[in-house]
Amino acid sequence: MLTRPYSPSDGPRILELTLSVFGPFYEDSFRPLVGEVVFTIQHGNWREDYEKTVPGLHNPANGRHVDVAEDDGRIAGYVAWRVDPERGHGAIEILAVDPVNRRAGLGRGLCEHALGRMKALGARMVEIGTGGDPFHAPARALYESLGCIQLPVAVYFKEL
């Protein structure tokens, strides 16, 4: 597996991967959990939201980076991260691994790669967020295995 910095030609595959990885969360997990009204208001435009945000994930001049993992020349996953060296703070914003490449250490490799790059750029701590629902259980297990400490947070939604 080759891990390398993002190239502008990666954009379409990164967006495709993002939509395919997170679509099941929005459609099969979040929507049934909160109902149609809350879903529509909170994340009803999730595809369009990603179409707007994913192209801006890689902006090194603003401390934002994307690194990709290739498997036989095909992007199998990516990690989007940012670093603020003045604060000593880094954050992994998105980790996405193609389902056919899961459970093979790719997510761990991408995280370790990003953590190393953030440290080299002056980060002394890193923040990684994920959901507390069953869909995100593998992400929580990965982050805990990397030595991250979970901060319990509760988010509530109510249809009015």
GITA-V579464 format. One record per residue. N is the residue number from 0. PHI is phi as a letter, one per 30 degrees, with the letter a starting at -180 (* if undefined). Layout:
n:N phi:PHI
n:N phi:PHI
This chain:
n:0 phi:*
n:1 phi:c
n:2 phi:c
n:3 phi:b
n:4 phi:d
n:5 phi:d
n:6 phi:b
n:7 phi:e
n:8 phi:d
n:9 phi:d
n:10 phi:e
n:11 phi:e
n:12 phi:d
n:13 phi:d
n:14 phi:d
n:15 phi:e
n:16 phi:d
n:17 phi:e
n:18 phi:d
n:19 phi:d
n:20 phi:d
n:21 phi:c
n:22 phi:e
n:23 phi:d
n:24 phi:d
n:25 phi:d
n:26 phi:d
n:27 phi:c
n:28 phi:c
n:29 phi:d
n:30 phi:e
n:31 phi:d
n:32 phi:d
n:33 phi:c
n:34 phi:j
n:35 phi:d
n:36 phi:d
n:37 phi:d
n:38 phi:e
n:39 phi:d
n:40 phi:d
n:41 phi:d
n:42 phi:b
n:43 phi:d
n:44 phi:c
n:45 phi:e
n:46 phi:d
n:47 phi:d
n:48 phi:d
n:49 phi:d
n:50 phi:d
n:51 phi:d
n:52 phi:d
n:53 phi:e
n:54 phi:d
n:55 phi:c
n:56 phi:d
n:57 phi:c
n:58 phi:b
n:59 phi:e
n:60 phi:d
n:61 phi:c
n:62 phi:i
n:63 phi:c
n:64 phi:b
n:65 phi:b
n:66 phi:b
n:67 phi:c
n:68 phi:c
n:69 phi:c
n:70 phi:b
n:71 phi:h
n:72 phi:i
n:73 phi:c
n:74 phi:d
n:75 phi:c
n:76 phi:a
n:77 phi:a
n:78 phi:b
n:79 phi:c
n:80 phi:b
n:81 phi:b
n:82 phi:b
n:83 phi:b
n:84 phi:d
n:85 phi:d
n:86 phi:c
n:87 phi:i
n:88 phi:c
n:89 phi:b
n:90 phi:b
n:91 phi:c
n:92 phi:c
n:93 phi:b
n:94 phi:b
n:95 phi:b
n:96 phi:b
n:97 phi:e
n:98 phi:e
n:99 phi:d
n:100 phi:c
n:101 phi:d
n:102 phi:i
n:103 phi:b
n:104 phi:i
n:105 phi:d
n:106 phi:d
n:107 phi:d
n:108 phi:d
n:109 phi:d
n:110 phi:d
n:111 phi:d
n:112 phi:d
n:113 phi:d
n:114 phi:d
n:115 phi:d
n:116 phi:d
n:117 phi:d
n:118 phi:d
n:119 phi:d
n:120 phi:c
n:121 phi:j
n:122 phi:d
n:123 phi:c
n:124 phi:b
n:125 phi:b
n:126 phi:c
n:127 phi:b
n:128 phi:c
n:129 phi:a
n:130 phi:d
n:131 phi:c
n:132 phi:d
n:133 phi:e
n:134 phi:e
n:135 phi:c
n:136 phi:e
n:137 phi:d
n:138 phi:d
n:139 phi:d
n:140 phi:d
n:141 phi:d
n:142 phi:d
n:143 phi:d
n:144 phi:d
n:145 phi:d
n:146 phi:j
n:147 phi:d
n:148 phi:c
n:149 phi:d
n:150 phi:c
n:151 phi:d
n:152 phi:b
n:153 phi:c
n:154 phi:b
n:155 phi:c
n:156 phi:b
n:157 phi:b
n:158 phi:d
n:159 phi:c
